[in-house]
């Protein structure tokens, strides 16, 4: 801090001049130049002042230093102070004013603490103590003594009597001032006051002349601003005319015409060629040969060309160049957007044509389907016979598959890894499930042909039911269900035990499938003298009313239940073959209840061949935790970066695991085993593609597809239906639900990977088109904001220096409130002007104004700008403030301000935000972390997209991080989100400064 005003050196320089001593002799070791010490507006540190006074003491005696202090009253500064004191104050009052907190003493020496002690009418004491941390200076107190002795002269009195007494950290001056004299003295003082008034009037006149000169300067500045406003107005009118067109040729014609008719050029020519085969344009207006020609480059990432204008009046060349500098970005962007719009329109036209062709194909398929209804009815009987014949033929290869799987498991199980064992188990389970379906088809075909035969025998129904329940208990626990049995000790009937086992197993399989986790499935056995009743009830959603009348029909399935729709039809057929009945009703406590009533006697039969016993795996239900299967919420991914996130919704755990492994080579895959879980996982992970089965418990795939984009908020997210249902009606329903592709089971793994990959390529194309539109809007917004912000910012910048000169120096010192406010005002205005200037150049790719500054200065400025949003938030710094960084300081301040504001809003009052920095090889890494919840992994890249925001509507435009990344990229660096321990941080990496030398102020 500079505590001493340079005004105090003038008496010593005048004394040196009077003695013929060079002024430079007093500067040895001071550390400041002579021009600095003779500048009345400058200040120096107390240590520099003490070294100066040491030089004075070496050349002047104590009495001479006292006399210099007394003669110092003749300086211009002191004379102006004495005028005020002479007119307004008495002698003691004058001394009291000089040593007061706002008096002349504190204006000259900010580190001296004065005190006034009243002794009597003409006696008092003045104590001058050094502030803590400042050593005393004996020569300073000698100089002050001389000043105190000569002060009464300002009031027309004789010199005061001053005695100097040393005290701790300072000196006390015992002062006696002479009393006012006779009439002659009073007359003298009156005349002196009149003379002083003339001096004040003269000084006021000088101030008025200075103000008139400043007013003239302001008038010239206003004329310059008016000229700039006229140029900006022309630029706005031309830009407004340009943005009315979308066709490239029309845009070129409007540009040329507007430059002539609106901007006033004699002639204008536009020649542009787009990259690739996008086309070219040439347009001209006005006189192509008049006056001087000015050429402007219109090259962008998409275009290559130029703009030429003709100036009839050479005197207006400077204004014309300024206007062209403002118009060039707008013209280039308008032409670039026009060619981009042409490409988008072409793509949209092709897409509409493809949709029309596809719609025509689907309409033809629908008509063909309607015409085949009669033929299907005629073929229904033949279909049953066909099923029976095919089923017989399928049993042999299925048996071979099961035997081969068992043989491989016996021979090589120990040599297989977990994935191979899981795949082998999936083959076995699939073969058993397919064999069950074959058996059911054979039984149904036999029932239609009245050839279904039973093998009844006396059976303990309670023991049979307990055995079946034991086989299903582990599967039920794996599904999160409770399986209970309620039965008397004994209930016997003459039934076919294998057929009854199939009946009960089918009922339990349905109950387990439709009951959500945490529910209960109950098997109850009851008896009467005539029959045995077996009831299976659950706490699931129950049977829909519209399904109840056709529940036992063939191929009838509950919504989201999956399966073939053959199970209950077969149950009805087997029960009726026993002479019994089966009914479905709502359970008393909610859910479904199916009851089988069998007579205690036996149905006729001759010992037909019995199908093998069934277990949970025959219905696709795992009996235990399976390493080859997966659970909802499991994630798989590649070893390196993932192309994107895929959500797989499939209720068969083994198939879900295999699909997930298939796609995890390139993508991050999240697994869901039902529709409701898939919807919740979509909210959490924001996947780019949904691959879903149609038939799933609870929420089916079609409803999931309808709600998927609504949940993710991503209009570009795509849905791929993966189903065994290949009929056109189901396909149409899938497309109407929002699917963009449909894959039929069984499928080739390469096909599924190719189709998912195609969706990501389509997404990438759509994202590029969307970002082109967003960046176009961002460019327009940036240019508009820059135009609106730059003029008031320049006005403030131009007004601050005159305001500093108009205000007293003592009022705007750096340690005063007014001085600090002026610094903040100037700094903020320069920040706004700099940023607005660079917003106009974002899409021109111009070079930045890079300087090497201290990182601590940049962080302090960003903290000051973000302070309103950091109220109650602790800011932590973990870096060396002098760490050099080469950047455009206002732009880097803007980036850090945005990150600090976002972090402060995330953590709220009581939280903390930390800025850390370190050099890592050839890069400088700046990290901004906080104590908030962090950015979810699924959103870590999307938050940098223009106009994407996680804030409530009205709280943000979604431009801050997009502009921040753009700024960092233009510095040759990167901005992204990385994990640091248990939290995520924003990381800025910039090229490191080779040497810390030459660090400038930010």
Secondary structure as GFF3:
##gff-version 3
##sequence-region A 1 1002
A	DSSP	beta_strand	4	5	.	.	.	ID=ss1
A	DSSP	three_ten_helix	6	9	.	.	.	ID=ss2
A	DSSP	alpha_helix	10	19	.	.	.	ID=ss3
A	DSSP	three_ten_helix	23	26	.	.	.	ID=ss4
A	DSSP	alpha_helix	34	37	.	.	.	ID=ss5
A	DSSP	beta_strand	43	44	.	.	.	ID=ss6
A	DSSP	alpha_helix	46	59	.	.	.	ID=ss7
A	DSSP	alpha_helix	62	71	.	.	.	ID=ss8
A	DSSP	three_ten_helix	72	74	.	.	.	ID=ss9
A	DSSP	alpha_helix	76	88	.	.	.	ID=ss10
A	DSSP	alpha_helix	91	98	.	.	.	ID=ss11
A	DSSP	alpha_helix	104	108	.	.	.	ID=ss12
A	DSSP	beta_strand	112	118	.	.	.	ID=ss13
A	DSSP	beta_strand	123	130	.	.	.	ID=ss14
A	DSSP	alpha_helix	138	150	.	.	.	ID=ss15
A	DSSP	three_ten_helix	151	155	.	.	.	ID=ss16
A	DSSP	beta_strand	161	167	.	.	.	ID=ss17
A	DSSP	beta_strand	170	176	.	.	.	ID=ss18
A	DSSP	alpha_helix	183	242	.	.	.	ID=ss19
A	DSSP	alpha_helix	248	261	.	.	.	ID=ss20
A	DSSP	beta_strand	267	274	.	.	.	ID=ss21
A	DSSP	beta_strand	280	286	.	.	.	ID=ss22
A	DSSP	beta_strand	292	297	.	.	.	ID=ss23
A	DSSP	beta_strand	303	311	.	.	.	ID=ss24
A	DSSP	three_ten_helix	314	316	.	.	.	ID=ss25
A	DSSP	alpha_helix	317	371	.	.	.	ID=ss26
A	DSSP	alpha_helix	373	412	.	.	.	ID=ss27
A	DSSP	three_ten_helix	413	415	.	.	.	ID=ss28
A	DSSP	alpha_helix	418	448	.	.	.	ID=ss29
A	DSSP	beta_strand	457	460	.	.	.	ID=ss30
A	DSSP	alpha_helix	461	478	.	.	.	ID=ss31
A	DSSP	beta_strand	482	486	.	.	.	ID=ss32
A	DSSP	beta_strand	492	495	.	.	.	ID=ss33
A	DSSP	alpha_helix	497	514	.	.	.	ID=ss34
A	DSSP	beta_strand	520	527	.	.	.	ID=ss35
A	DSSP	beta_strand	531	538	.	.	.	ID=ss36
A	DSSP	alpha_helix	545	548	.	.	.	ID=ss37
A	DSSP	alpha_helix	567	577	.	.	.	ID=ss38
A	DSSP	beta_strand	581	586	.	.	.	ID=ss39
A	DSSP	beta_strand	592	599	.	.	.	ID=ss40
A	DSSP	three_ten_helix	616	619	.	.	.	ID=ss41
A	DSSP	beta_strand	635	636	.	.	.	ID=ss42
A	DSSP	beta_strand	645	649	.	.	.	ID=ss43
A	DSSP	alpha_helix	653	663	.	.	.	ID=ss44
A	DSSP	beta_strand	668	672	.	.	.	ID=ss45
A	DSSP	alpha_helix	675	685	.	.	.	ID=ss46
A	DSSP	beta_strand	689	692	.	.	.	ID=ss47
A	DSSP	alpha_helix	701	712	.	.	.	ID=ss48
A	DSSP	beta_strand	718	723	.	.	.	ID=ss49
A	DSSP	alpha_helix	728	736	.	.	.	ID=ss50
A	DSSP	beta_strand	741	744	.	.	.	ID=ss51
A	DSSP	alpha_helix	749	806	.	.	.	ID=ss52
A	DSSP	alpha_helix	817	840	.	.	.	ID=ss53
A	DSSP	beta_strand	851	854	.	.	.	ID=ss54
A	DSSP	alpha_helix	855	866	.	.	.	ID=ss55
A	DSSP	three_ten_helix	867	870	.	.	.	ID=ss56
A	DSSP	beta_strand	874	878	.	.	.	ID=ss57
A	DSSP	beta_strand	884	887	.	.	.	ID=ss58
A	DSSP	alpha_helix	889	907	.	.	.	ID=ss59
A	DSSP	beta_strand	912	920	.	.	.	ID=ss60
A	DSSP	beta_strand	923	930	.	.	.	ID=ss61
A	DSSP	three_ten_helix	937	939	.	.	.	ID=ss62
A	DSSP	three_ten_helix	942	944	.	.	.	ID=ss63
A	DSSP	alpha_helix	960	970	.	.	.	ID=ss64
A	DSSP	beta_strand	974	980	.	.	.	ID=ss65
A	DSSP	beta_strand	983	991	.	.	.	ID=ss66
###
